[in-house]
Amino acid sequence: MKTDSFSVLIVDDEPNIRSGLAKGLRGEAERVETAANAQDALAEFTRAFYPLVIVDVRLNCGMTGIELMEQIRQIRPQTAVLVITAHGTVEMAVQAMRAGAFDFVLKPLDLNLVRQQVRKAREHYQLRAENHQLRQRLAGSGEMANIVGGGAGMQDVFQQIRQVAATEATVMIHGESGTGKELIARALHDLSDRSDGPFTAINLGALPETLLESELFGHEKGAFSGAARQKPGCFEQASGGTLFLDEVTEMSAKSQIDLLRVLETRQYRRVGGEKLMYSNARIVSATNRSVQELIDEGSFREDLFYRLNIIPIEVPPLRSRREDIPLLVEHFLEHFCVRHGRENKRLSSSAMQILLDAAWPGNVRQLRNVIERLVVTTANDVISESEIPAELKPKNAGPVSLPNSLADAVEGCERATIEMVLESCGLHREKTAKALGISVRTLHYKMGRYGLR
């Protein structure tokens, strides 16, 4: 899939609309084609690849634009469809969105608004395509295939993984709970020369101190009550591979000393044993806490931190990489629809906006759980705003009242947008017009129309 090629198909039975749109959009796409009816549109759509189709609701020859859109999305669900009409109502907009429309624009068409929607569709297409290419390139043998991210923050993480994976350096992964630290540890292992060896993970914060020593180093038969047989520990199990120590900062003072000794000497003994064992495991650790604060308060050893933190990798929280949310949503929707035997689903634009604005204290893990819940509990193919869990919505949101018509809703949104951009540009009209992608003359007209001074 080429990210530098973007084609648009315009379907309208009015020749002036077709030619005007085609001419006006040539700067937004490498290729713009037109069709006068649904039959010609389907023939052209199956002949060539179109990431975006612009279709009028009312078409001649027996098929409506909504019906055409449904056929297009059956053939290629990833295609965005922009619906245009001169007969807009709230009910029609709801029908179009439920059928999978990318957006809905009223006639007479504002060419600047259509261009803006085309640019938005193109950016969404390119982001999906680039993420797909990245995952394909990195997933040759499974490595990093499940780490989704197209933004700058995750690109930095990918670059660090590539640089560090093939070395023997000890790595410490820093990040909040739910950011995917274990996935990164697995990617380091998969891309290393140890990939044929075992990947062993242990959560040090989930074990009491009485069991931790036995879990890490193993024990001999009869070493303590209940030790009915010899058991190898994690260091022994991970020999020749990678040992991932999650929540490493939750260790007790004694366990920290034991771990530091192994890191310094590469030697240890099983609990109750005399034989000196040699550790041949690469150590990757992770923490969701500020290690420097723990060192300052005396609960974590500074010398151990220096041993573990030779190569630090910082994983950004989801709230600082919101550009990745649509990619993650698409990834999880696809995964859970297959897992639970559901038809393909997508989020409405308003539902997606709620996810984009949410706080996400649980990061990617929380988003993953939310999408699984929506896949299981939502009957429709399009997940609407009303089905998003209440805890993700703004707390101060009052009851939503429907506008009298779609035109009223569009005008209200346009007025609010102009007012917001005017304020952000310091009431400078030229800057505001440029930011909105319209002429100063058009801005003056709209300000007068909406009573903005």
N, C-alpha and C positions, 0 to 999 in steps of 0.2 A: 504494500500500500504506500503510494508516494505521498508525502506530506506537502510537497511543493506544488501539487496539481489539485485544483479545486474547480469543479464543474457545477453549473446550475442549469436546471431544466425548468422553463416557465410554461405553465399550462393555463391558457385562457382563450375563450372563444371570441374575444374582441381583438381585432388586429392591431388597433392603436395601443391597447394596453400591452400586448406582447412585444411590439416593436419598441415602445417607449421604455419598458422595463429592461429589455435586452440591451438597448443602447446605454441606459443609465447604470447598468451593473457590470459593464465590460471592464471597468477598472477594479472591480472587487473579485473577479474570477478569471481564470485562464481561458475558460470556455463557457459560453452561454448559448443554449439551444432553446427552441420554442416548439410548442405543439398546440394545435387548435382544439383538440378534443381528447377524451380519455383514451380512446383506442390508439391514436398516434403517440400519445404520451407513454403508454405501456410498451409499445413497440420500441420506442427510443430508449426507454429506461432499461429494458432487458438487453438492448444492444450495447450500451455503454454504461460506465459507472458514474453515478451522480450522487455526491454527498448531500446535495440540497435540491429539493423540488419546491417550486412556488406554484400553488394551484388555487384557482378560483372555485368558490363553493358551487356556483351555478354553471354547469356546463351543458352543452347540447349533446345529442346522440345518446340519451338514455342513462348516463351514469353521472352522479353528482361528484363534486370534488371530494367530499368526505368518503364516499365509496372508493374513489380512485386512491385516496390516501391509504385506506385500509389494505387495498391490494398491493400498493407499493411497499408498505411496511411488512406485509407477508413475504414478499420477495426478498427484501433487504431491510431488516429491522433497524439497522444502524442509520439509515437515511433520515435526515431531518426534513420535515415538511412544513413550510410556511403557508398558512391559509390566508387568502384575501377574499373580501366580499364587500358588496355595497349594501347588503341587507343584514347588518350585524345585530344580534340580540344576545342577551346573557345566555339563554338556552343553547343557541348555536355555538357560542364560544365554549361552553361546557362540553357539548357534544364533540367538538373538534379536538379539545384537549384530551378527552377520554379516549378518542380514537388514535391519539398519539401525535397530535400536532406539536411542532416546535414552538410556534407562536401564532398569533391571530392579528391581522392588520386590516383596518377599514378602508374602503374606497370613499371619496377620491384619495388616491395614494399619495402619501408624503414620501417622495423619493429618498430624502435623507433618512427617514425612519426605516424604510425598506433596506437601504444600504447598511444601516446600523445593525439590523437583524441578520443580514447576510454576513457581516463581519463577525457577529457573535457566533453564528453557525459555523463559519470557517475556523474560528479559534477553537471551538469545541471539537471539530473534526480533526484539526491538526494535533491537539493535545491527546486525543484518543489514539491517533495514528502513531505519534511519537512514543507514547507509552507502550503501545503494542510492539513497536520495533525494538524498543529498549528491552522489554521483557523477553522477546524472542531471541535477541542477541545474547542476553545474559543467561538464558535458560537452556543452553545446549546440553547440559548434563544435570539440570535441575537447580543450579545455583541461582539464587536471587529471584527465582520465578514468582515467588509469593510475596516479594517486597514490592509494593506498588507505590510509585511516586514519580511525578514528572517535574515538580518544582525544584527550585535551586537548593533548598535545604536537604532534600533526599538525594539530589545529584551529588552533593558534597559527600554524603555518606557512602554512596555507591563508589565514588572515586577512592575514598579511603579504604574501602573493602578490597578493591582491586590492587591497591598499592601494598597492602599489609598481608593479604591472605597467603601468598606464597612464601612468606618469611616464617621464622620460628619465634618472632617477637610475641611477648605476652601482651594481651589486649584487655583493656577495661572499657566496658560500654556503659555510658551514662545516659539516663533518660527516665522520664516519669513512668509510672506503672501503665501498662497497656500500649506502649509505643512500639513494641515488636523487637525487643532486645534479643530474645532467643532466636528469632528469625535471622538476625544479623550474625549472631554467633554461628548458626548453622551455615550461613553463606560463607563465612570465613573458613569453616571446615571444608565445605564442598569445593571451594576454589583453591585449596591448599594441596601440597603434595601428600597430605595425610588423608585425603578424601576416601581412600580405600579402607582406612582404619575406622574404629568406632567413634561415634559422637555420643558422649555420656554427659547428661545434664543432672544437676542436683540443686534443689532450692534450699539454701542454707537457712533461710528464715522460717521454714516450715518444720524444722526438726529440733527437738530439745537437745541440750548439750550432752545428755547421757547417751544419746543414740548417734550423735554427729560423728564422733571419733570412729565408731564402728562402720558407719556408712562411708566415710572418706577412705579409711585405711584398711577396712576388713577386720575379721577376727578369727581366731583359732577355735576349734571345737573345745567346749568347756571353759572358755575364757571368762564367762559370766553366766549367771542363771538364765537359762533359755537358749544358750548357744549350743544347740545340739549337733551342729556340724560346722566345718570350716566355711567361711564366706569371704570372697574377694571384695575389696572396697572399690570405690569409684576410681581411685588412682590406678588400681590394677586393671579394672575393666576398660579404662580409656587408654591403656598402653598402646602406643603407635598411632593414636588418634588425638582427639580433642576432648578436654574436660571443661565443661561450662559450669562455673560456680555462680548461680543466680543469687541475688540479695546477699552478696558477700559481706556487706557491712553489718549484717545482723548477727555475726559470729560473736561468741563470748571471748573474753580476754585469753583464756587458755587455748581455745581453738585457733585464735589468731596466731599465737606463738607456735602451735603445731604446724599450721599452714606455712608460716614464714620459714620454719626449719626445712620443710620439704622443698620450698622454692629455692632456698639457698644451697642445699646439699643434693637435692634430687633423690633423697633416701628416706625411708620410713619403715616402720614395723607394724604388722598386724596387731590388733589388741590381743594381748595374751601370748604373743609370739616372740621368738628370739631372732628369727631369720631377718637379715637386713634386705629390704626390697628396694628396687631401683625404679624410679618413676620416669617413664618415657612418654608422658602426655603433655601436649601443649595446653597451657592454661589461658582460658578466656573467662573473664568475670564480668559481673554486671551489678549495678546499684541504681536505685531510684532516689537516693538521698544525696545531700551535699556532703561529700566526704570531708572537705575542709572544716565544716562546722563540727563534725564528729571528732575530728582530730583535735580541734580547739577545746572541746569539752572533755577530751580524754577517753572517749569510748571506742576509738579506733586507732590502731598503731600507725604512726607516720611511716616507719620503715617498711611495713607491710604494704601500705598504699604505694610507695615508690616502686616496690617490686611488681605490683599488679598493674600499675598505671603507666607502664613504659610507652604503650601506644593508646591514647584515649580516643574513643569515638563517641561523639555527642549526637544522640538521636533527638530531633526536634519534636515537641508536642504537637498534637493535631491542630490546636488553635493557631499555631504559627505557620502551618502549611495547609491553609484552607483551600489553596488551589488544587490540592490532591484529593479533596473530598469527592468530587464527581467521579474521578478514576477509581477510588476505593469503593464507592457505592456501586458502580458498574461491575467491578470485580466480585464483590460480595453477592450482588444480585444473581450474577451468572452462576457462581459457586453454589448458592443455596437453592436456586431453582432446580439445578441438576440433582443436588443432594436430596431434596424433599419431593422430587417428581412434580414440580410445578411448571406451568407454562411461563415463558419469558415475561418478566415484569419490568416496568420502568417507573420513575418518579415523575409526577407533574412538576412544572417549573416552580410553583408555590411551595410544594413539599420539599423540593431540593433547596429552596432558599432558606427554609427553616433549618435544615441540616447545615447549610453553610454558615448560618448565624449562631448556631448553638455553641455552648461553652465547652463541651466535651472534656469534662474532668477525667473520664476514664479512657480518653484517647482512642486509638484505633480499635482496641478491644471492645470498647463501649459501642462504637459505630458498627462493628461487626455483629454484635449481639442485637442491636436495633434492627439492622437489615434482615437478619435471620427471622426475628419476630414478625416483621412486616411481610416477608415472603410466606410465612406459615399462616398468618391470620388474615391476609388481604385476599378477597375473592377476585377483584378486578385485575386486569392486566396493568392498569395505570394506578399507582399508589397516590392517593390524593392527600392534600394538606390535613384533612380531618382525621386521617388514619395515623398521623405521626404522633408518637407518645407525648402526653401533655407535659412531661418534665423537660422536654426539649424546646418547648415554645416559650416566648417571652412571658414573664410572670405578670406584667402589667397590661397584657393584651386584653382589651374589652371585647364584648360581643361584636361579631362581624355583621354589618348590615349590607345587604345587596344593593347595588346602585339601581336606578330606574332602568338604565339601558347600558349596553356595552360602550356606547359613545360617551356617556357620563363618566364611566369608570376610566376610560382612556384619557379623557380631558382632566379628570382629577389627578391621575398619575402624572400627566404631562406638566400640569401646573406645579405640583409638589417638586418635581424634578428640576424645573427651571428655577424655582425659588431656592432650592438647596444649592444648585450650582452657582447661582448669582451670589449667594452668601459666601460660598467657599472661594469665589474669585474676587472677593472684596467689592462686589457690586460693579465690577469692571465689565461693561457690556461686550467689548471686543473679545476679551478672554473667555467670557461665558459662552458667546456664540461659537468660538473655536472649540471649547470643551464639549459642547453639545453637538458639534458637527453640522451647524446650520449657519446661514448668513446673518449678519447683524440686522439686516432689514427684516428677516423672518423673526428674529428674536424680538425686535421692537413691536412687530405686529402681535405676537403672542403675549407679550407683556401687557399691551393695551387690552387685548381680549380678556385676559385673566385679572385685570386690575392690579398688576404688579408695578410699583413705582419705586 
